[in-house]
Amino acid sequence: MRKLFKFLKPYASAVTAILCVLIVQAYCDLSLPAYTSDIVNVGIQQGGVDEKVPDVISEEDLRHLLAFVSSDQRQIIERSYEESEDEYECNGVVLKLKQSVKDDDGKYRELEELLGKPMLLAAGFDSESDMAVQMREQMKSQMQGQVSEIPDGQMPEGQEQSFNPQQGLPDPEGMSVYDILDMMDPVQRESIVTGIMEQIDRLPDMMVEQSAPLYIRSAYENVGLNTDQIQTRYILATGGKMLALAALGMAASILVGLMASRVGASVGRGLRRDVFRKVVGFSNGEFDKFSTASLITRSTNDIQQIQMLTVMILRMVLFAPILAVGGIYKVFQTNMDMSWIIVLAVGLIVLIVMTLFVVVMPKFKIVQEQVDRLNLVSREILTGLPVIRAFSTEKYEEERFDAANRDLTRTNLFVNRAMTFMMPLMMLVMNGIAVLIVWNGGHSVDSGTMQVGDMMAFIQYTMQIIMSFLMICMISVMLPRAAVSATRVDEVLESSTLIHDPKKAEAFPRGRGEVVFDHVSFRYPGAEEDVLHDISFTAKPGETTAFIGSTGSGKSTLINLIPRFYDVTDGKITVDGTDIRQVSQHDLRDRLGYVPQKGVLFSGDIASNILYGNPEGSEEEMKEAAGIAQAAEFIEEKREKYESSIAQGGSNVSGGQKQRLSIARAIAKHPDIYIFDDSFSALDYKTDVTLRKALKEKTADSTVLIVAQRISTILHAEQIIVLDDGEVVGKGTHRELLKNCEAYYQIAASQLSEKELEEDMKEVV
């Protein structure tokens, strides 16, 4: 993950913007369950009444409420209301809540607390519920007991008739609770109300909260308000808010998807660019460390994995924690008693994910290595198909490919089978948690400690929390593989290039191109011994310096030191007196015309290949180079001539034509130093002789270095250096070496006739 976030660092501003939009999206998603709860609790169960204190109330209903409060509290409540000037379908006086009380949160909350329990009692007494009947019976018995204790002559003034024991007590069956309370002494009434309040205090707070809107709804009906319209208006308003939030959440989701895709594409583009630039600057030592097949996989498949995961990180991984934290916060606001269910769900999910990670993580690294292996085998088979057919080894190569394919398939099957357990397990957890919430929440609803809407919201919040972890689990399928890919790509980007420009490159004076090897030794990176030992010679402008020797003697290695494909281990190489390690690689290679041992052409046309090193070259320069390289003849035979297409790798031209075009490319550059690494081996003798003769005229003022296997190619070179096992065993002209160098004589004897040898030897004598 650290390396993945490292790749995201250049896009910090875009990531911050995405994070802000994700917060908006999470806010929308987390707000919807609360509105759903409001619709169920307030819109349906409470009839759309969301006030805790009635805004308007009839004088009679207020009198009923005041019957259940103390004298001091009555004054506070009465001062909070004033007579309404609006017309209502009510015979009595209608009171409205003062605006000053509405605007003052402290006063409003105080009024809410004073009226909460009285509204619960009033709602119960106004109905024919068991509670109302029980309360009437209780108050009848209390009233009879209290009246029997009153001494003769001490009956409250004005109530002698009602409370005359000889005449009998009034029958409470025909009276309301409020009438009974009104007939009682204030002290006695407050004593009874206090006892009732003590019983109410034992009830859950939720019951008091639920009873208030129900009473307020009935109070509104008593003054003539259309409660159905209030309910409809509340549901439509809440539903409209939900639609607006859903639309905003959808817009945020679309915007995040767009921004995440752009950042992911930019990350992929940047990584491909950086890897390509890094690989282009690799020396042969880095290519020896990273195989071509592996570099192709890292530049394509690995970066694709990183790009896909980048989108997922920005779209889901960043969103999941926001949603989870917000969901947990909302859950704790909804119901703390069931928070243990969240802890259980998260614990189960983390356990499942960690188990899968431990089992699957090591396999993803193996998968990428096996993809490398499959690419390598495929590349070898496709490039070597003619040889495979020639030796009839198709069956063997098929088995080799099948073995690599089966290994990759087996590992992928193991990974996919392990991951298939994830979704069923997650669905089991989700459904089990939902059942547990309904079972536990049902008891809470039954006991009055929780509302149905709150339970529905709790389920939705819990599912959102679980879904946030599910998002992370879905990413966990890709994360290990992408993490391995990120490590592999980072290995390329962080690899230290053996060949690099000096911090302060020297100016490269334009000279004639004299090349000097000064006691040069070289060994390959990681090798135990040198492959070149104490090589010293000078290649002068206007002369041809040739290198010959048996296979593996170090000819190509020596030539590759000049363009700095490798750096010398000991000694130094100078061009016009300047150490090539003290100048930039661009300046050095700008003076070289290099023709590799294996001709390489690029897709395009003949003209683009010849002018590859000199894009600004004229048509005359192009044709001159083609003529010197003896390529003009077959080019002119083509219908489109120099605009004839060249397929990838030059597969539509022969080996000799490919070699001649490679030579023409070097000639068209007009370099100071020509390097031919066994570049004439694919040419027939006649073409070889003609080409070298024309080349001699073109390179009269240039330094020419030729690696050759054929004596005839270097016969007329001014200096021939014979290599054997990395050491110089002979140096001189052809005739001098025939006399002085046994190794050269053996090579010549194997290629020249006895007559040619005798003539050359006679000329030496």
C-alpha positions as a printed Julia matrix, in Angstrom:
765×3 Matrix{Float64}:
   0.0     0.0     0.0
   2.86    2.38    0.78
   4.16    2.18   -2.79
   0.65    2.57   -4.2
   0.15    5.79   -2.23
   3.63    6.86   -3.36
   2.41    6.71   -6.96
  -0.62    8.82   -5.96
   1.49   11.54   -4.33
   1.79   13.74   -7.48
  -2.03   13.86   -7.62
  -2.55   14.98   -4.01
  -4.79   17.93   -4.97
  -7.07   15.72   -7.07
  -7.22   13.13   -4.28
  -8.16   15.87   -1.79
 -10.96   17.02   -4.1
 -12.21   13.45   -4.42
 -12.12   13.07   -0.64
 -14.29   16.16   -0.23
 -16.84   14.87   -2.74
 -16.82   11.48   -1.0
 -17.67   13.2     2.29
 -20.66   14.81    0.57
 -21.73   11.45   -0.83
 -21.33    9.77    2.58
 -23.36   12.55    4.2
 -26.19   11.95    1.71
 -26.1     8.18    2.2
 -26.03    8.47    5.99
 -28.86   11.03    6.11
 -31.38    8.9     4.22
 -32.0     6.32    7.02
 -32.73    9.14    9.48
 -35.38   10.53    7.13
 -36.8     7.05    6.66
 -37.06    6.79   10.44
 -38.8    10.18   10.57
 -41.37    9.13    7.98
 -42.2     5.98    9.95
 -42.07    7.49   13.44
 -43.38   10.99   12.81
 -45.13   10.83    9.48
 -47.04    7.59   10.06
 -47.14    6.84   13.78
 -47.36   10.45   14.99
 -49.51   11.7    12.12
 -46.92   14.2    10.93
 -46.73   16.03   14.26
 -43.1    16.64   15.14
 -43.64   19.31   17.84
 -42.91   18.47   21.47
 -45.16   21.31   22.69
 -48.53   22.2    21.07
 -48.4    25.41   19.03
 -52.16   25.93   19.52
 -54.46   24.4    22.12
 -57.96   24.95   23.37
 -58.4    26.52   26.78
 -60.19   23.4    28.0
 -57.35   21.07   26.9
 -54.81   23.32   28.56
 -56.9    23.22   31.76
 -56.76   19.43   31.61
 -52.97   19.53   31.37
 -52.69   22.01   34.22
 -54.54   19.56   36.44
 -51.4    17.4    36.52
 -48.86   20.09   37.4
 -48.04   22.02   40.55
 -49.08   25.61   41.2
 -45.64   27.03   40.35
 -45.46   25.07   37.13
 -48.97   26.18   36.19
 -47.87   29.81   36.18
 -44.93   29.05   33.82
 -47.21   27.19   31.42
 -49.97   29.82   31.51
 -47.46   32.62   30.83
 -46.2    30.73   27.77
 -49.56   30.92   25.98
 -51.72   33.78   24.82
 -55.12   33.99   23.22
 -55.02   33.41   19.46
 -56.56   35.95   17.11
 -57.01   33.38   14.32
 -60.33   31.74   13.7
 -60.67   28.04   14.46
 -63.53   25.59   14.23
 -63.79   25.49   18.0
 -66.48   26.83   20.37
 -64.11   27.68   23.17
 -61.1    29.94   23.48
 -57.98   28.89   21.54
 -54.54   29.68   22.9
 -51.32   29.85   20.93
 -47.69   29.5    22.02
 -45.94   32.84   22.33
 -43.31   33.55   19.68
 -40.82   34.59   22.34
 -41.02   31.08   23.83
 -40.49   29.48   20.43
 -37.41   31.59   19.81
 -35.89   30.92   23.24
 -34.46   27.38   23.3
 -34.16   27.39   27.09
 -37.78   28.35   27.68
 -39.0    25.93   25.02
 -37.1    22.99   26.52
 -38.38   23.91   30.0
 -41.96   23.95   28.68
 -41.37   20.64   26.89
 -40.19   19.06   30.14
 -43.17   20.43   32.13
 -45.8    19.27   29.63
 -44.31   15.89   28.69
 -45.77   13.77   31.48
 -49.08   15.66   31.73
 -49.62   15.03   28.01
 -48.93   11.32   28.59
 -51.59   11.27   31.36
 -54.04   13.33   29.35
 -53.63   11.07   26.31
 -54.36    8.06   28.47
 -57.32    9.57   30.36
 -58.97   10.86   27.2
 -59.14    7.37   25.8
 -61.17    4.35   26.89
 -58.02    2.38   27.39
 -57.35    0.04   30.27
 -55.06    2.69   31.7
 -57.88    5.28   31.89
 -60.29    2.83   33.53
 -57.63    1.76   36.03
 -56.77    5.38   36.86
 -60.45    6.23   37.47
 -60.87    3.26   39.81
 -57.7     4.19   41.66
 -58.72    7.82   42.06
 -62.24    6.77   43.23
 -60.8     4.64   45.97
 -58.31    7.34   46.96
 -61.06    9.97   47.05
 -63.34    7.8    49.19
 -60.5     7.1    51.61
 -59.53   10.73   51.9
 -63.13   11.98   52.39
 -63.83    9.43   55.14
 -60.85   10.82   57.04
 -62.16   14.4    57.0
 -63.59   15.35   60.46
 -67.11   16.72   60.69
 -67.28   20.4    60.15
 -63.95   20.57   58.31
 -65.2    19.89   54.8
 -63.71   22.33   52.27
 -65.89   25.35   51.67
 -68.14   24.95   48.67
 -67.78   21.19   48.58
 -69.98   20.2    51.57
 -72.79   18.91   49.35
 -70.47   16.87   47.16
 -68.55   15.37   50.03
 -71.4    14.85   52.6
 -70.87   11.32   53.9
 -74.51   11.01   54.88
 -75.7    11.88   51.38
 -73.08    9.62   49.72
 -70.21   10.39   47.4
 -70.56   11.37   43.76
 -70.36    8.45   41.37
 -66.96    8.69   39.51
 -68.25    6.39   36.78
 -70.1     9.26   35.2
 -67.36   11.79   35.76
 -64.09   12.5    33.95
 -60.78   12.34   35.72
 -60.51   16.11   35.41
 -63.92   16.58   37.14
 -62.79   14.35   39.97
 -59.56   16.29   40.34
 -61.41   19.61   40.28
 -63.63   18.47   43.16
 -60.6    17.67   45.31
 -58.68   19.9    47.65
 -55.48   21.3    46.0
 -53.31   19.63   48.61
 -55.03   16.32   48.11
 -54.95   16.71   44.32
 -51.22   17.43   44.3
 -50.67   14.41   46.55
 -52.49   12.17   44.09
 -50.73   13.72   41.07
 -47.35   13.29   42.77
 -48.07    9.61   43.29
 -49.05    9.2    39.66
 -45.91   11.03   38.5
 -43.77    8.7    40.58
 -45.31    5.78   38.73
 -44.72    7.49   35.36
 -41.06    8.06   36.25
 -40.63    4.29   36.16
 -41.72    4.21   32.52
 -39.14    4.48   29.68
 -38.48    8.02   28.45
 -39.39    6.86   24.97
 -43.02    6.34   26.01
 -43.23    9.94   27.22
 -41.7    11.17   23.95
 -44.11    9.09   21.86
 -47.21   10.17   23.8
 -46.61   13.91   23.35
 -47.17   14.01   19.55
 -50.26   11.79   19.9
 -51.79   14.18   22.42
 -50.8    17.22   20.34
 -52.49   15.65   17.3
 -55.72   15.2    19.28
 -55.41   18.77   20.62
 -55.11   20.06   17.05
 -58.21   18.09   16.07
 -60.09   19.66   18.99
 -59.35   23.17   17.69
 -60.38   22.18   14.16
 -57.01   21.79   12.42
 -56.84   19.37    9.48
 -54.44   16.76   10.87
 -54.57   14.67    7.69
 -53.21   17.64    5.77
 -50.48   18.1     8.4
 -49.51   14.45    7.98
 -49.49   14.62    4.18
 -47.49   17.83    4.19
 -44.88   16.34    6.54
 -44.47   13.15    4.51
 -44.16   15.05    1.23
 -41.65   17.49    2.7
 -39.54   14.72    4.2
 -39.79   12.68    0.99
 -38.7    15.73   -1.01
 -35.65   16.12    1.19
 -34.84   12.44    0.65
 -35.14   12.86   -3.12
 -32.88   15.92   -3.03
 -30.3    14.07   -0.95
 -30.49   11.05   -3.26
 -29.97   13.31   -6.29
 -27.02   15.03   -4.62
 -25.53   11.67   -3.64
 -25.94   10.4    -7.22
 -24.24   13.51   -8.6
 -21.41   13.11   -6.07
 -21.03    9.44   -7.01
 -20.84   10.24  -10.72
 -18.35   13.04  -10.09
 -16.17   10.8    -7.92
 -16.24    8.08  -10.56
 -15.17   10.56  -13.25
 -12.41   12.09  -11.13
 -11.14    8.7    -9.92
 -11.02    7.39  -13.49
  -9.05   10.42  -14.63
  -6.57   10.1   -11.76
  -6.24    6.35  -12.35
  -5.61    6.89  -16.05
  -3.08    9.61  -15.22
  -1.28    7.33  -12.77
  -1.11    4.58  -15.4
   0.09    7.0   -18.06
   2.71    8.47  -15.73
   4.0     5.07  -14.66
   4.23    3.83  -18.24
   6.08    7.02  -19.18
   8.46    6.76  -16.22
   9.12    3.06  -16.74
   9.72    3.59  -20.45
  12.14    6.47  -19.84
  13.91    4.43  -17.19
  14.2     1.37  -19.41
  15.41    3.45  -22.35
  18.23    4.65  -20.11
  19.15    1.12  -19.0
  22.57   -0.19  -19.75
  23.06   -3.77  -20.83
  23.68   -4.58  -17.17
  20.09   -3.68  -16.24
  18.74   -5.68  -19.17
  20.72   -8.62  -17.85
  19.06   -8.14  -14.44
  15.49   -7.62  -15.74
  14.6    -9.96  -18.57
  12.82   -8.52  -21.59
   9.72  -10.61  -20.85
   9.64   -9.33  -17.27
  10.01   -5.7   -18.37
   7.12   -6.15  -20.81
   4.94   -7.61  -18.03
   5.89   -4.81  -15.64
   5.15   -2.14  -18.26
   1.74   -3.58  -19.2
   0.06   -6.04  -16.84
   1.57   -4.71  -13.61
   0.79   -1.08  -14.38
  -2.73   -2.08  -15.44
  -3.23   -3.71  -12.03
  -2.02   -0.53  -10.31
  -4.28    1.64  -12.45
  -7.35   -0.46  -11.69
  -6.61   -0.49   -7.96
  -5.99    3.27   -7.96
  -9.54    3.82   -9.2
 -10.83    1.42   -6.55
  -8.84    3.15   -3.81
 -10.22    6.55   -4.73
 -13.73    5.25   -5.33
 -14.15    2.73   -2.53
 -11.23    2.48   -0.12
 -11.4     6.18    0.78
 -15.2     6.06    0.88
 -15.47    2.97    3.1
 -13.88    4.45    6.27
 -15.92    7.64    5.92
 -19.13    5.62    5.6
 -18.13    3.27    8.44
 -17.22    6.06   10.89
 -20.33    8.04    9.99
 -22.49    4.93   10.3
 -21.08    4.09   13.72
 -21.69    7.67   14.88
 -25.28    7.51   13.64
 -25.81    4.1    15.28
 -24.7     5.42   18.64
 -27.16    8.29   18.22
 -29.97    5.89   17.33
 -29.57    3.2    19.99
 -26.62    2.49   22.24
 -28.07   -0.74   23.61
 -27.54   -2.6    20.33
 -24.06   -1.26   19.56
 -22.59   -4.65   20.52
 -24.14   -6.01   17.33
 -21.92   -3.65   15.28
 -18.85   -4.78   17.18
 -19.78   -8.42   16.53
 -20.33   -7.81   12.8
 -17.07   -5.9    12.33
 -15.15   -8.52   14.28
 -16.5   -11.34   12.11
 -15.71   -9.45    8.89
 -12.15   -8.59    9.99
 -11.58  -12.23   10.96
 -12.73  -13.44    7.54
 -10.64  -10.88    5.65
  -7.49  -11.53    7.69
  -7.83  -15.28    7.14
  -8.16  -14.78    3.39
  -5.17  -12.42    3.35
  -2.95  -14.9     5.17
  -3.94  -17.7     2.79
  -3.97  -15.8    -0.51
  -1.36  -13.02   -0.21
   1.73  -15.2    -0.9
   0.07  -16.64   -3.98
  -0.28  -13.31   -5.76
   3.48  -12.86   -5.98
   3.73  -16.34   -7.45
   1.02  -15.43   -9.99
   3.03  -12.46  -11.31
   6.2   -14.55  -11.54
   4.28  -17.21  -13.45
   2.89  -14.55  -15.8
   6.51  -13.53  -16.44
   7.39  -17.14  -17.15
   4.43  -17.59  -19.51
   5.35  -14.39  -21.38
   8.95  -15.56  -21.66
   8.0   -18.97  -23.06
   5.45  -17.42  -25.46
   7.99  -14.88  -26.69
  10.67  -17.52  -27.24
   8.28  -19.77  -29.15
   6.89  -17.02  -31.36
  10.27  -15.51  -32.22
  11.86  -18.92  -32.75
   9.01  -20.48  -34.69
  11.01  -21.09  -37.92
  13.72  -22.92  -35.97
  11.12  -24.95  -34.06
   9.54  -26.06  -37.33
  12.89  -26.78  -38.91
  13.88  -29.12  -36.08
  10.34  -30.56  -35.66
  10.25  -29.73  -31.95
   6.67  -28.44  -31.96
   5.6   -31.16  -29.52
   8.31  -30.26  -27.02
   7.51  -26.53  -27.19
   3.8   -27.24  -26.79
   4.56  -29.21  -23.64
   6.79  -26.42  -22.36
   4.04  -23.84  -22.94
   1.4   -26.14  -21.4
   3.56  -26.61  -18.29
   3.87  -22.84  -17.78
   0.17  -22.38  -18.53
  -0.88  -25.14  -16.12
   1.23  -23.67  -13.31
  -0.4   -20.27  -13.76
  -3.86  -21.85  -14.02
  -3.39  -23.88  -10.84
  -2.31  -20.84   -8.85
  -5.16  -18.71  -10.22
  -7.66  -21.44   -9.43
  -6.41  -21.63   -5.84
  -6.7   -17.86   -5.45
 -10.15  -17.67   -7.04
 -11.47  -20.63   -5.05
 -10.27  -19.05   -1.83
 -11.88  -15.76   -2.77
 -15.21  -17.41   -3.68
 -15.74  -18.09    0.02
 -15.67  -14.37    0.77
 -19.01  -13.22   -0.66
 -21.12  -16.11    0.75
 -19.55  -15.59    4.16
 -20.17  -11.85    3.97
 -23.8   -12.36    2.94
 -24.22  -14.81    5.81
 -22.86  -12.21    8.21
 -25.09   -9.46    6.78
 -28.29  -11.52    6.9
 -27.46  -12.93   10.33
 -26.86   -9.43   11.69
 -30.15   -8.21   10.18
 -32.05  -11.05   11.89
 -30.27  -10.32   15.16
 -31.2    -6.63   14.97
 -34.86   -7.42   14.24
 -35.01   -9.96   17.08
 -33.32   -7.68   19.6
 -35.05   -4.53   18.33
 -38.45   -6.21   18.44
 -38.12   -6.66   22.18
 -37.1    -3.01   22.54
 -40.12   -1.86   20.5
 -42.4    -4.06   22.59
 -41.02   -2.64   25.85
 -41.38    0.91   24.57
 -37.67    1.76   24.63
 -37.37    1.98   20.86
 -39.54    3.04   17.93
 -40.09    1.03   14.77
 -38.51    3.74   12.61
 -35.42    3.81   14.79
 -35.05    0.05   14.39
 -35.34    0.4    10.61
 -32.71    3.17   10.64
 -30.46    1.01   12.85
 -30.69   -1.83   10.33
 -29.81    0.51    7.47
 -26.87    2.04    9.34
 -25.6    -1.41   10.25
 -25.84   -2.54    6.64
 -23.95    0.57    5.56
 -21.2    -0.19    8.06
 -21.01   -3.79    6.88
 -21.07   -2.66    3.24
 -18.16   -0.35    3.93
 -16.18   -3.32    5.15
 -17.42   -5.33    2.18
 -15.97   -2.67   -0.11
 -12.61   -3.13    1.55
 -13.0    -6.89    1.21
 -13.68   -6.54   -2.5
 -10.52   -4.47   -2.78
  -8.67   -7.15   -0.84
  -9.09   -9.41   -3.88
  -7.1    -6.95   -6.0
  -4.93   -5.39   -3.32
  -2.35   -8.19   -2.85
  -1.79   -8.58   -6.57
  -1.62   -4.84   -7.13
   0.75   -4.51   -4.17
   3.05   -7.06   -5.78
   2.72   -5.22   -9.1
   3.55   -1.92   -7.4
   6.66   -3.48   -5.87
   7.75   -4.84   -9.25
   7.22   -1.51  -11.01
   8.97    0.32   -8.19
  11.94   -2.03   -8.55
  12.36   -0.78  -12.12
  11.89    2.88  -11.21
  14.21    2.7    -8.19
  16.88    0.56   -9.83
  20.21    2.33   -9.97
  21.48    2.58  -13.52
  25.08    1.44  -13.78
  25.7     3.82  -16.66
  24.86    7.41  -15.84
  25.96   10.88  -16.81
  28.38   12.74  -14.55
  26.9    15.45  -12.32
  28.9    18.06  -14.23
  29.43   16.77  -17.75
  32.43   18.14  -19.6
  32.08   19.84  -22.95
  32.85   17.38  -25.71
  35.15   19.18  -28.17
  34.42   18.32  -31.78
  37.47   16.44  -33.09
  38.15   13.87  -35.75
  37.11   10.9   -33.63
  40.32    9.29  -32.38
  39.52    6.39  -30.04
  42.08    5.27  -27.46
  41.82    2.21  -25.17
  44.21    2.79  -22.26
  44.83   -0.45  -20.31
  41.15   -1.33  -20.31
  39.83   -4.28  -18.3
  36.19   -5.26  -17.89
  34.06   -7.76  -16.06
  30.29   -8.17  -16.19
  28.26   -7.13  -13.1
  28.3    -9.98  -10.61
  31.01  -11.91  -12.48
  34.01  -13.3   -10.63
  36.66  -12.55  -13.25
  37.4   -10.15  -16.08
  36.38  -10.94  -19.65
  38.77   -8.32  -21.07
  42.32   -7.95  -19.74
  44.54   -4.87  -20.15
  43.42   -3.84  -23.66
  45.37   -0.94  -25.2
  45.21    0.41  -28.75
  44.48    3.58  -30.72
  41.96    3.8   -33.56
  42.87    6.78  -35.73
  40.63    8.82  -38.04
  40.89    7.84  -41.71
  41.9     4.29  -40.74
  40.01    1.06  -40.22
  40.64   -0.83  -37.01
  39.35   -4.4   -37.12
  38.82   -6.98  -34.38
  38.9   -10.69  -34.96
  39.1   -13.76  -32.8
  37.44  -17.0   -31.95
  33.88  -17.13  -30.62
  33.7   -15.79  -27.05
  37.02  -13.98  -27.25
  35.38  -10.63  -26.24
  35.08   -8.8   -29.58
  31.48   -7.59  -29.15
  32.07   -6.85  -25.47
  35.0    -4.6   -26.4
  32.96   -2.76  -29.02
  30.05   -2.26  -26.57
  32.34   -0.35  -24.23
  32.67    2.55  -26.68
  28.96    3.62  -26.67
  29.01    2.93  -22.89
  26.58    0.04  -22.99
  28.91   -1.04  -20.19
  31.55    0.93  -18.32
  35.13   -0.25  -18.06
  36.22   -1.88  -14.81
  39.8    -0.6   -15.04
  41.58    1.81  -17.34
  39.82    4.3   -19.53
  38.55    4.95  -23.03
  39.03    8.37  -24.59
  37.65   10.02  -27.7
  39.79   12.89  -28.92
  41.52   12.87  -25.57
  38.37   13.1   -23.44
  37.35   10.26  -21.1
  33.96    9.09  -22.34
  32.74    8.79  -18.72
  33.17   12.55  -18.24
  30.76   13.54  -21.02
  27.04   12.97  -21.38
  25.87    9.79  -23.06
  23.92   11.85  -25.59
  26.97   13.82  -26.67
  29.05   10.64  -26.9
  26.54    8.64  -28.9
  25.79   11.59  -31.13
  29.26   11.1   -32.62
  28.83    7.35  -33.16
  27.34    5.4   -36.03
  26.58    1.97  -34.58
  25.51   -1.1   -36.54
  24.7    -4.05  -34.22
  25.51   -7.67  -34.89
  21.84   -8.38  -35.45
  20.19   -5.89  -37.77
  17.27   -4.11  -36.11
  14.57   -2.28  -38.05
  11.55   -0.39  -36.76
   8.0    -0.47  -38.06
   7.41    2.34  -40.52
   8.9     2.71  -43.99
  12.37    2.44  -45.51
  12.94    6.2   -45.45
  12.16    6.52  -41.73
  14.55    3.67  -40.94
  17.45    5.09  -42.97
  17.0     8.6   -41.53
  16.37    7.29  -38.0
  19.61    8.82  -36.69
  19.29   11.96  -38.8
  15.59   12.91  -38.98
  16.41   16.25  -40.6
  18.41   14.6   -43.38
  17.58   15.34  -46.99
  16.39   12.89  -49.63
  19.8    13.1   -51.32
  21.54   12.05  -48.09
  19.13    9.16  -47.73
  19.7     7.9   -51.25
  23.46    8.33  -50.92
  23.5     6.23  -47.76
  21.35    3.55  -49.4
  23.68    3.49  -52.39
  26.82    3.09  -50.27
  25.14    0.31  -48.26
  24.21   -1.44  -51.52
  20.52   -1.2   -50.61
  19.41    1.09  -53.44
  19.05   -1.8   -55.87
  16.37   -3.73  -53.97
  14.7    -0.5   -52.8
  14.22    0.75  -56.35
  12.63   -2.56  -57.3
   9.82   -1.98  -54.82
   6.69   -0.27  -56.08
   6.67    2.42  -53.39
  10.47    2.58  -53.24
  11.63    4.47  -50.13
   8.06    4.73  -48.85
   7.68    0.96  -48.8
   6.49   -0.23  -45.42
   8.71   -2.09  -42.99
   6.93   -4.54  -40.69
   7.67   -4.85  -37.01
  11.23   -6.1   -36.57
  11.79   -5.96  -40.33
  10.09   -9.3   -40.82
   9.14   -8.48  -44.44
  12.76   -8.11  -45.65
  15.55  -10.66  -45.8
  18.46  -10.84  -43.4
  20.87   -9.31  -45.91
  18.45   -6.49  -46.78
  17.9    -5.81  -43.1
  21.65   -5.63  -42.54
  22.19   -3.26  -45.46
  19.42   -0.93  -44.24
  21.05   -0.94  -40.79
  24.37    0.06  -42.36
  22.63    2.77  -44.43
  21.11    4.13  -41.23
  24.57    4.54  -39.67
  25.98    6.14  -42.84
  23.12    8.66  -43.11
  24.0     9.96  -39.64
  27.46   11.17  -40.82
  29.2    10.2   -37.57
  32.84   10.71  -36.63
  33.19    7.09  -35.53
  31.7     4.07  -37.29
  31.2     0.86  -35.3
  30.32   -2.31  -37.22
  29.72   -5.27  -34.91
  30.04   -8.2   -37.33
  27.62   -6.3   -39.57
  28.74   -7.86  -42.87
  28.19  -11.51  -42.0
  24.74  -11.62  -43.64
  26.11  -10.26  -46.95
  27.42  -12.32  -49.81
  31.08  -11.86  -50.79
  30.35   -9.73  -53.83
  28.09   -7.33  -51.94
  30.58   -7.3   -49.04
  33.46   -6.23  -51.29
  31.4    -3.61  -53.14
  29.99   -2.18  -49.91
  33.39   -1.91  -48.18
  34.89   -0.23  -51.23
  32.12    2.39  -51.31
  32.29    2.73  -47.53
  36.05    3.38  -47.67
  35.48    6.45  -49.79
  32.69    7.72  -47.51
  34.69    7.19  -44.31
  38.01    8.56  -45.53
  38.08   11.09  -42.67
  36.29    8.97  -40.04
  37.38    6.35  -37.55
  36.06    2.91  -38.49
  35.95   -0.04  -36.07
  34.88   -3.4   -37.46
  34.23   -6.69  -35.68
  34.36   -9.51  -38.17
  34.48  -13.26  -38.46
  35.63  -13.32  -42.09
  39.19  -12.53  -43.01
  38.08  -11.1   -46.34
  36.11   -8.36  -44.55
  39.15   -6.96  -42.71
  41.85   -7.91  -45.18
  42.72   -4.33  -46.03
  42.28   -2.8   -42.57
  45.12   -0.52  -41.41
  45.05   -2.16  -37.98
  43.81   -5.61  -37.01
  43.57   -6.57  -33.35
  43.42  -10.29  -32.58
  41.64  -11.27  -29.37
  41.89  -14.58  -27.59
  40.13  -15.17  -24.27
  39.82  -11.42  -23.65
  43.46  -10.59  -24.31
  45.21   -8.94  -27.25
  47.42  -11.62  -28.82
  48.19   -9.79  -32.03
  48.13   -6.32  -33.51
  49.07   -5.19  -37.0
  48.11   -5.49  -40.65
  46.92   -8.66  -42.33
  50.33   -9.63  -43.69
  52.12   -8.73  -40.46
  49.79  -10.88  -38.41
  50.19  -13.84  -40.74
  53.86  -13.81  -39.88
  53.73  -12.78  -36.2
  50.44  -14.13  -34.77
  49.72  -17.84  -34.62
  46.07  -17.32  -33.62
  45.49  -15.08  -36.63
  47.26  -17.51  -38.94
  44.99  -20.34  -37.78
  41.9   -18.23  -38.49
  43.24  -17.26  -41.92
  44.16  -20.86  -42.72
  40.61  -21.95  -41.99
  39.14  -19.39  -44.4
  41.73  -18.77  -47.18
  43.07  -21.21  -49.71
  46.69  -22.33  -49.56
  47.43  -20.34  -52.69
  46.05  -17.12  -51.12
  48.05  -17.76  -47.96
  51.26  -18.39  -49.9
  50.81  -15.2   -51.9
  50.18  -13.14  -48.76
  53.17  -14.71  -47.03
  55.41  -14.01  -50.0
  54.38  -10.35  -49.95
  55.31  -10.22  -46.27
  58.73  -11.69  -46.96
